[in-house]
Amino acid sequence: MIEAAVVLLNWNGLQFLSQFLQTVIEYSENENTEIWIIDNASTDESMQYVESNYPSVRIIKLDKNYGFAEGYNRGLSQINATYYILLNTDIEVTPLWTQALINTLKNEENTAACMPKIKSFANKTMFEYAGAAGGFVDKYGYPFCRGRLFNHIEKDEGQYDSECEIFWATGAAFCIKSDIFHEMEGFDADFFAHMEEIDLCWRLKNAGYTIKYNPHATMYHIGGGTLPKENPFKTYLNFRNNLFLLYKNIFYTNYKRIIATRICLDYVAMCRFLLKRDVKNAKAIMKAHKDFKKAIPTLQEKRQKLQNLKNHIKHKEIHNKSILFQKYILRKKRIVIPQ
């Protein structure tokens, strides 16, 4: 067994692989670390490009596009390493990034997963939307990050340069102990893509594990490489999966009221799309709610199974207020989470 596998999930990503794979190999590959690509049945020439130019990279070819969640599940089941480091193809890494993340997991027995500092490739002074300096959720399940509150992105001025416990680590650059990944049965394939890493981290937290942010590893993310913002399919996945997330993982006595409130807030979002005459995204929210209701019997089975986890306390990393209210009514640009 090798110490670490840096694993990229690819689907028609020739542009990003030709731009970033060389740096990933240069700053990651050594006698203890292998580079793997799991290919979701790409129809471009990305795998031919890798095979011709980077023969040391190991490739797992899947028979169809299984999405982020099941694509990784299927691929990682074939990789034998102590640590998995999942990495998006549209990321520029920096020297020593893998060792910084591995050291966090190696030195902290109860820490199951960690993430680096994620900054914008387009503007390297700024944080990046998908992960920034560590992820959290509010009382209604809205995800946010240190360094990013909704669409407000902070400049990196060293304000998040200390390691800390977080609630979720971004799937864009996600380091996890392999035995714990398989113990938790990996990502929930029903998510397909978006928020599956938050779901896994919530399950890890409910099982008593810790998630960490390590600023000593830094990388630069393009973001939106597969689905741009306000793409209707992305809107559908985000709204549906957020409800999946809440139904499965909240075990407070008032969880039904929390979900009902969240559904009402989703309808407000749908009305905002309609006011902007964005019918496609409004319909995406309606479809997300329809499919959530259809999935409730399956979600109930998963919920019953997860009740066996030992740590259903109200985690300190769940912000106990509404970030919608704080952002749009109180006009806050940053949420401070007590450590």
N, C-alpha and C positions, 0 to 999 in steps of 0.2 A: 504493500500500500504506500503510495506517495503521500507527502504531507498535504499538498494543496493542489486543487484543480481550478484554474480560471476558466469559467464556462460561459461562452457566448451563445445566445439563442438567435438564430438567423432566419429571416424570411425575406428573400429578395433584397438582401442588404449589400449588394456589390459596391455601391457608392461608399458606404461607411467602412466596409472591410478594406477597401483599397486606400481609404484615407487614414484609418486608425489602427489596423491590425499590426502593422510593423512596430509601432510604439508599444502596443500591448506585449508583443513578444520580447522586445528589447528590455522592457522594464519589469517583466514578470517571469519569463521562462528561466529555469535553472534546474539543478539536479533534484530539487525537492518540489518543483512546481511544473505542472504540465498545462498546456493550453488546449482546450477542447472547443469545438463548435457543434452545437446541436442544430441541425437544419430542418426546418418545418416545411419540407417539400417545396423548396424554392423553384421558381420557374425562370429565374434569370441565370446568369453564368457565375454566380457568386462562389459556388462550390468548386467549379472548374478553376476559377481564379486562385482559390486557396490551395488546391491540390497542386497546381503548377508552380506557385510562388513560395509556398510555405509548407514544405513536406513534413516538418516536425509537428504541425498542428494536427491533432486527432479529430476526426469527424464522425459524428453519428447522424445518419440520414433517416429521417422519419418518413412514413408513407403518405402523410398528408399534413396540413396545417392544423396542429392541435392547440394553437394559441400559446400564450405565455405559460399558463399554469400547467396544463397537461404536457406541453412540449418539454418543459423542464423536468417534470416528474418522470417521463419516459426516458429522457436522456440521462438524468442523474442516477437512475437505477442501474445504469451500465458503467458508471464511473466509480472507481475504488480509490477514495482519498479521505484523509482525516478531516479536511476542511474544503467546503465548496465556496468559491467566490463567483457569484453570478454577476455578469457584466454586460450591459447593453452594448450593441455594436457602434453606437454613435457617441462614444466617450473617448476623450484623450486622457490617458493616465499619466502619472508622474513617477519619478524614481522612488523606489522603496515602499510603494503604496501597499503591496501585498503583505510585506512583513509587518507593517504597522497594524493592519487588521488582524493578522494571524496572532500577533503577540497579545492583543486584547483577549482573544478567545483562549489562548494557551495559558495565560496568567490568571484568568478568572474562571473558576470552576463552574459557577452558576450562570455565567453569561453564555447564552446560546447563539446570539447573532449580533453583528455590528455593521456599521456603515461608515464611509468616509465623509469628508466635507465635499459637497457637490456645488460647483460653480458653473457659471454660464460660459460656454465656448465662444459665444458671440461677443460677450463683454466680460472679460476675465476678472474684473473688479467686483462683479455682482454675483450673488447667489443664483442658483438655478431652481426653477419651479419644482421639479420632481425630486424632492428630498432635502435640498439645501443643507441645514445643519441639524437635521434630526426631526423625525415625525411625531406628531401627537394627534389626538382627536378631542373634540369637545363633547358635551353631554348628549348632543343629538347625532353624534357620529361623523361630524364634518372633519375631514383631515386638514391639518395645517402643519407648518414646519417652523422651527426657529429660522428666521431669515426669509420667510414667505408666508404672508397671510392673504389668502385668496390670490388676487393678481398683483398685490403689492410686494415687490421684491426688494430686499435690502442690499446695500453695498457691504461687502466684507471689509470691516474695519477692525478685525480681531476680536469682535464682541462675543464670538462663539469659538474661542480657541482653547477651551478646556474640555476634557472628556466628561461625558455625563450620561446618565441613564435616560433613555427615550422610550416612547411607546411603540414606534414602528420604524424599521429601517427600509429605505427605498429599495425596490427591486432592480433599479438601474445599476446599483453596485451593492450587492447584498452578500455578506460573508456569514456563513453558518456552519456549525459543527455537523458533519454529515450524519453521525449516529442520531442526533436529535432531530434533524430534518426527517429521517426515515421513521423515527419514533412517533413523530407527529403526523405521519402519513403524507408529508409534503404539502404542496399547494392544493387547494380545493379546485378540482378541474371544472366544476360548474361555473366558476368565475370567468373562465376563458382568458380574459386579460383585464387588467386594472383592479387594484385594491386586493388582489390575492395575497400580496406580501403583508398588507395590513391585517388581513384575516389570519395569516399564519402567525404573525407577531402577537396578535391578541390571544390566540390559542397558547402560544408560548408563555405569555404573561399569566394566563389563567392556570397554566401548569406549574407556575412558580419560578420560571426562568427570567433572566434579565436581558434587556436589549440595550446596546451601547452605541454611542457616537464617538468616533475617534478623529479629531481634526488634524492629526499628524499624517493622515493620508488624504491627499487632495486630488480631485479630477475635474475635468471640464466636459459638460454634457450639452449636446445640441438640443435634444428633447423634441418630442413630437415627430420623430422620424418615421413612425409607422402610421399614426393617426394624428393629424393636426388638431389643435384646439377647436372646439365647437363643431367638429365632425359629428353628424348625427349618430353614427354607430358608437363613437366614443362617449357621447352624451348618454346614450342608452346603457352602455356598460357601466358607466360611473353611477348613474342613478339606481339601476337594478342591483349592482353589486354592493352599493352602500346599504341598501335594505337587507340584502343577504347577510352582510357583515353584522348589522345590529341584531337581527333575529337570531343568529347563531350564537353570538358571544356575550350579549348582555344578560346577566342573571340577577339584576336588581328586581325587587318586588314590583316596581312600577315600570317594568320594561315595556309593557303594552302601551302605556301612556307615552313613553319616549318615542316609540315607533309611530304611534298615531300622530304625534306632533311633527315628526320628521316628514311623514306623508303630506301633511298640510303645507309644510314649508316647500316641499317639492312642487306642489300645485301652484304656489306663489312663483316659483322659478319658471314653471310652464307658462304662466300668464305673462311674465316678463318677456319670454321669447315671442309670444303672440303679439305683444305690444310693439316689438321690433319687426314684426311680420316675418319672423323666422319660424315658419310652420313646420319644417322638417325636424328641427330640434324639439319643438313642442310635442310633436307626435312621438318622438323618441322617448320622452319622459312618460307619456301615456302608455307606450308599449312596455317600458321598463316596469311600471306598476302592474300592468296586466300579467306580465311574466313572473313577477314576484309573487303575486297571489297564486298563480298556478304552481309555483315551487314550494309553497308553504308545507305541504305534507313531507316533502324531502327534507326541507330545512328543519322541521320538527324532529325528524329522526336524528339529524346531525346534532341538534340542540340537546336531545336526551343523552346522546353519547358523550357530549362535551361536559355535561353536568358532573361526570366522574372526575374531572380535573379538580385539583385540590385548592386552587387559589382564586376564588371568585370575589375577592374583596374589591372595593372601589379603588382602583389603582390611582396613585398620586399623579401619574402622567396623563390621566384623562381630565381635561380642563372642565371644571364643574359649572361653567357658564356657557352661554351661547356666543360663539364667535361671530355669528351674523349680527347680533345686537351690538357687540362691541365694535365691529368694523363699520357698520353702516349707520348706527345710531350714535354711538359714542365717538366714532371717527378714530378709533385706535388703529395704529399701523403695526403694532407688535404686541404679542401676548407673552407675558413672562410666566414661566412654569416654575414653581418652587422646587428646588432640588433637595 
